Every structure is written in C-alpha cells, then in structure tokens.
C-alpha cells in the first residue's frame, strides 16, 4: 500500500470542530466593518511577482526569502500573495477606484510565506484586512484604531495592548537611516548574521530583531522621533489627542517599525503576551506613497491586517464563550412511510424557520442506532417519526440534553413550538 499523502508542512486543515470558531470570528468582524462603511473586495491569490518587489521592497525578508514564486507556462514570474495591501492597491489603480474617490475596503483570504512553521506563524495563513484611500488627516488613523478596538470589545478580548509609533516622512526616514547605519556600524561586532545583512539594505529592520543578545544594543540606538519633520510630528500629536479623547489607552513604542518598506507616519500593533513570540494579533499603519509607487496617482492610504489563526487561538486559549453551532433538531424516522413523510416535514420546517438547524437521519436503522447518531450530533432535541406518528399527524419530541419526559405535538403546531425553543 502506498503511503498516504499528507498536507504540506505549515499549510493546515481547519477541521469541522474548529470552523465554527472561525465562522463566528469572521461574522463578528465583517459585521463591524460593514457598520463602519467598509465594502468587501475580493482579490486574486496569485499576482505578478513585480507587484510585491515594488511594493514590499526587494531587500525585505518577504521578497528575498519567503515568497512562493514560480514561472507559468508563458514564462511570466508569478507569486502567491504574501499579504493583501499590494493587491488591493493594484486593483484600485487598475479599475479606477481611487480617481477623486474615498474608498473604504476590506478583504479576507489566505496568504502565503515560506517561513519556519510555529504556533501562530504558518506558511498558509489567513487575514482580514481593511484599507482606506483618499484621506490624509489623523482622524482616519484614529477611526481605524477605534474600529479594531471594537473588534476586541465584541470578542471579549479587552486586555490587548495598543502600541503606536510614527515613521515620519520619507525624508525623515532617510535621515534616520543614516543615523542607524552609523550607530550599528560602530557596534558591528555585536550584530547577528541577519542584522549584518540588513545593515546597508534595511537597517530599520534591525530594531525589530527578537535576538535577546542584541536587545541592549537596540535599546540605546538613535530614535526616529528625534528626526521627525514638523508635519509628521503634528500628525502624530493629533492622533494621540484623538485616542486620548476617545478613551483608548496606548503605548508609544519608538522601536515599532513594521516589516514592510511601504509604511510611513502612523504605525500600530495590538499585542498580547499569551501567544509566545508571535504576540502581534493585528497591525497596520499609513502607506501614503504606495499607490504612486505602484503606478497610480499620489493617494494617501492607511490600513491594517489581522491574523485569523492567532485570533482564534487566543479565543480558544482564554475559553471565550462561542455561540452554540450544534444543530437544534435531529429527525429520527423508522419505517418506509416515515422516511417519505420525514423528508417532506424537514423541508417544510426549513422553509418556515430560516434559523432552524436540522439534521435528517439518512440510511435507515433502528431507533437505538438513530438515537446514537442523534446524541453524537450534539442536537438539543430529537423529533421522532414512526408509523404511528405518521398516521396521527404528530411527532414525538425527545430532549437529548435535559432529563425531561418526551411528549407528542401535532405537526400543525410544530413550527410554533420550535419557534419558542430555538
């Protein structure tokens, strides 16, 4: 016998026992996004490699080491998307969405990065993201952060910590980059291999290193806040004022730089200490130059993305109560006539009760075997149809989760009874 084929490492199946949690989270988040006026956009999983090289940055770890890139039959270089923003910008330019328009967009889907799989970091992972195009003021930065704060409020995750920072303008970052290169060059012997490689290509990423032996060196590095231009300083001060007035607690984290080259000004992360090294649950910021960088007209933009795997793991770890996704009713039928009547009855109930979750037993079997399946399904009630019930136009109701006597109800009254209990 040949060996069974298994899933690719870091690309995980989400089994039925888990999907109810995912569906709940997705429903809560999508409802909040719609309440804030965001519209869903659905984007391709595969894009031209050039898109990510131009947007994310050719010297980032994502482009250099992590992307799934291949040549198609026409010889074009294509890549499985490692993040959602670049594709969203490409679609907006291609379809004219940004022309004298303000756009509030959101997306959901799988992303792909060839990383070392660990808890909260997989090679195929799933994100919900939102983007706003055409607004430059700090008020939209604050609204984006307040929107994400509402996610945690409605999911019962009220102790996530908000970190904010500003990366300033391109000119401010260029000046800061020079200061960092000078500082780290003077201490080059303390840099690990990754940091030495980044020193002259992407020195800001050294600040994001998790290497414990480098933390003291990083702690004493120059701070970007010292290089900020006046306009960025004013923007960041306004954001802090808005968040304070809205009652949102935050920490100014001068080491928060984000891993993608396109960010400028506001950056933020919501973090937890409960997921080990992968403590960032949601992250985002401004990327005012990205639309122009990809080929469109200069357009201010801000957005965020959150990892669904991490969010679901956090909810499960905290035993946050999820809605009950078990069926309400399991329909038990014994006898040929009951089988015919049961199919009709099940569809009638589904027609009249749009919220009803009903499983109809298929394949026959004794009452005992059917009740075993009914109990396994997690249903609250079994509706029993036998020859006698069909003849009298009744069903017998048996409680599966409570010690209560069974009883019969007329089929003509069944909808009313179910409405009172589901």
Secondary structure, 3 states (H helix, E strand, C coil): CCCCCCCCCCCCCCCHHHHHHHHHHHHHHHHHHHHCCCEECCCCCEEEHHHHHHHCCCCCHHHHHHCCEEECCCCCEEEECCCCHHHHHHHHHHCCCCCCCCEEEEEEEEEECCCCCECCECCEEEEEEEEEECCCCHHHHHHHHHHHHHHHHHHCCCCCEEEEEECCCHHHHHHHHHHHHHHHHHCHHHCCHHHHHHCCCCHHHHHHCCCHHHHHHHHCCCCHHHHCCHHHHHHHHHHHHHHHHCCCCCEECCCCCCCCCCCEEEEEEEECCCCCCCCEEEEEEECCCHHHHHCCCCCCEEEEEEEHHHHHHHHHHCCCCCCCCCCCEEEEECCHHHHHHHHHHHHHHHHHCCCCCEEECCCCCCHHHHHHHHHHHCCCEEEEECHHHHHHCEEEEEECCCCCCCEEEEHHHHHHHHHHHC
